[in-house]
Amino acid sequence: MATYKKFDPSKECISLLLKGVSGTGKTTVAAQFPKPCLIEFDKNVSCLRKLPAEVVDEVKIFDPLTYPDGKPVEPTKVWDYFIKNLVEIAKDPEVKTIVIDTLTTALSALSNSILGTSSPKEQFKIQDWGTFGRYLAWLGDNLIQVKGKDKHIVVVCHENTEIDKDGNFHGWTLAIGGQMRRNFELYFSDVWQCTVSQTGEYLINTKPNKWVTAKCSLDIPKNPFPFNEYKDLIMKQLAD
C-alpha cells in the first residue's frame, strides 16, 4: 500500500535562480538578501558601492579563486576548492543566504576540473558533457533542493539570447553549456529574470511568457517589479 504524507504549510527557505543579461542588477539584488555570503566567481562586487553602508556591512565575500595567503588557486582545482568551502559556508550560523555569483563562471571552473587543464585548445568530448551534466545535477540535488535547509540559496546566472539564422529572436537561455541549460531551472523554487526598462529602471520579471521562463513562491502583487520598491515586502516574507 502506498504511504502518503500531508502538505507542510510551514515556510521554507527559498532557492532562487536570478538570471539576466549583463548589467541588469543581478549581483546588486542578491547582495540585499538576508545576511548573504557572496561566492565571488565573477570578481564583480564593485556594484556594492551603490548600496547603503548598513547593507554592505551584512555582506560576507568568499573568493574561490584565491587561497587565504593570496596565492591564486590552480584553475583545475578551483571547483574542488569551491565545493570544500561551500560546505563550511553552509555551516556558518552568521550566513542566512548563500549566493553563487555567477553559475556561468563557476561552471568554467568545473570544465577545467573535468578536462584537467584550463587550456582553450582542449574541448569537451561527448562523455565529458555527460560528466558535466551529472556534476550540475549533483549541485542541484545537494545544494538547491536540500529539504529542511535553514539558508536561502541564490544562484546568479547570465542569459544568452536565442537568435535564428534569419535574425529572429526566440527568447533567452541560461549561459551554461550542455542540455542542462534548458532544465536546470527545475531545481529552484523561484526563477526571476532581471531586466532594464526603456527608462533605465532595474526590473524583475517573475511570470513566464512565450519568451522567458520564470516562477515565484512569494506574494508580490506587481510584475515586473522594481526590487527596491518591493524589497521590504520580500524581506518580510523571507523572515516569516
N, C-alpha and C positions, 0 to 999 in steps of 0.2 A: 504494500500500500504506500502511496506517495506521502511524504511528510511535508506539511505546509507551515508557513510562518505568517505572522501578521505584519503589516506595514508599520515601520517605526517612524512616527511623525517628528521625532526629535531632530533638531537642526544639526547637520553635519558640516564640516569644513568643505569649502568648495575646491574643485580643481578647475582652473581656468586656462584655456588656451587664448592668449592675447596676440592677435595676428594683424598684419597690415604691411603696407609697403614702407620703405624707409622714410623717416621724418614725420610720422603720424602720431607721435607721442606715446608709443608703447612703453618704453622704459620709465617715462615720467609717471604714467598711470600706475605701473607695477610698484614703483617705489613708495606710493602712497597707501598701499595696503598695510594692515596692522603689523607692526614690528617686523619688517622684511629683512631677509638676508639675500642680497643680490649676488648670484654666482656669475661673475663678470667675464664671460667669454668674449664679448664684443668690445671691451675697453671703451665703453660709451656712456660713462656716468657723468659727463660734463653737464648734461641736462639737469642734474640735481641742483645746480646753482640757481635755477629758476624757482625752486621750491622754498617755502619758509624754513627758517633755521630749525624750528621745533620739529618739523617733519624730517629734515635731513638727519637730525640727531638720533632718530629712531632707526636709521638705516645701517645695517651691517653689510660690509662688502667682502666677498671672498674671491680671490684671484686664482683660478685653476691653472693658470699658465706660468705661475711663478712660485718657487719654493719660499718658505719664510726667510731664508737667508738672502733673498734677492736674486738667486740664480734661476734662469728660465727652466721650466720643465721640458724635458725632451719631447718633441712633437708626438712620438709614438707612445709616450707614457702619460699624456695629458688625460685621456679618457679614464684610465685606471686611477689616477690621482684625484680626478673629479669624483668618481664613484666612492672612493675611500673617504673623502671629506664630506660627501653628501650624507653618508651615514652619521657622521659626527654632528653635522648641522641639524639633522633631523632629531637628534637627542637634546639639542640646546634649548632649555626652557625659556630663554630670552628671545627666541625666534618664534614668531607666530605665522609668518608667511615665507615659504621658500620660493625664490624667483630664479629661474634659469633664463639668462639673457645672453645670447639667444640660443634656441634649439638649433637653428641653422648652423651656427659656428661650432656648437658642441658636437654636432654630427660630423663636422670636418675632422675633429679630433678622433671620433670613432673610426672614421675611414682610415686615418693614419695608423691607428692601432691595428685594424684588421689587415692592412697591407704590410705593416711593419716598416713603413717608410713614409716620409712626407714629400717625396719627390713627385712632381707633377707628371713625370713620364710614366709612372705606374698607374694603371687603370684597373677598375674592378672587373673581375671575371664573373660569369653567371653565378657561380657558387658563393662569391663574395657578397652579392646582393642578397642572397638568402641569409647569410650570417648577419648582415646589416639589419635586415628586417627583424630577425629574432632578437637582436640587442634592443632595438627600438620597442618591440613588443614587451620585452623584459622591463624596460624603463616604465612603460605604461602600466604594467601589472604591479610592479613593486613600488612605484612612487605615486602615480596618479590615482590608481584605483584602490589603494590600501584602505580597507574599511576600519573605521574607528580611529583614524588619524586625528591628531589634535592640532594640525597645522594646515593652513591654506596652501595650495600649490598654484603658482602662476608660471606658465611656460610661455615665453615670448618667442614668436616666430615670424620671420619675413614671409611675404607673399610674392608670387610672380603672377603676372597677367598671362592669360592664355589667348594667343592670337593665332588664327589660322593662316594659311599661305596667301589668302586673299586680303589679309589685314583686318579681318573681322574679330571683334572681341567676344570671348566665350566665358569670361569670368576669371576667378582667381584660384590658384592652387598654392599649397604650402611650399616654401622654398627648401624642400628636402628631397633627397634622392629616393629612387625606388617607388614601388607601389604604395608604400605606407603614406605617401603624401596625400592620397585620396581617402584613407580611412583612419588616420591617426587621431582625428578629431573625436572619434567614437569613445575614446578613453576618458573624455572630460565631461564634467557636469555642466560646464559653461564654455561657450566659444564666442568671443567678442571680436569684432573687426574694428580696428582703429582707422579712421578716415579724417580727411580735412575738407571742410566745406569750401564753397567758392569764395567766401569772405575770410578764409584763413582760420576758422574756428575748428579746434580739435573735437571730433565727434566719435561716439562709439555706437556701432550697429549691433543689435543683439537678436535680430529676427532674420530668418532666412528668406531669400528670394531666388529668382532664377539665376542670379549671378554669383551668389555667395551663400555659404552655409554658416549658420550661427544658431546659438541657443542660450537661454538664460534661466537659471533657477531662482533668481532674486526677483522681487517685486519692484520693477522700475516702470513708472507709468508713461514714459515717453521713449520713442525710438525713431531715429537715432537720438542720443542724448549727449550733452556736454558733460564730461566727467566731473569737472569742478563744481558744476551746479548740483549734481546729484551725489557727490562724494559722501556727505554726512548721512544721507539715507542708506547708501550702500554699506558704509562702515557700521551703522547701527544694526543692519541685518546680519552682517558677518559676526558681530559681537553677541547677538542674541543666542 
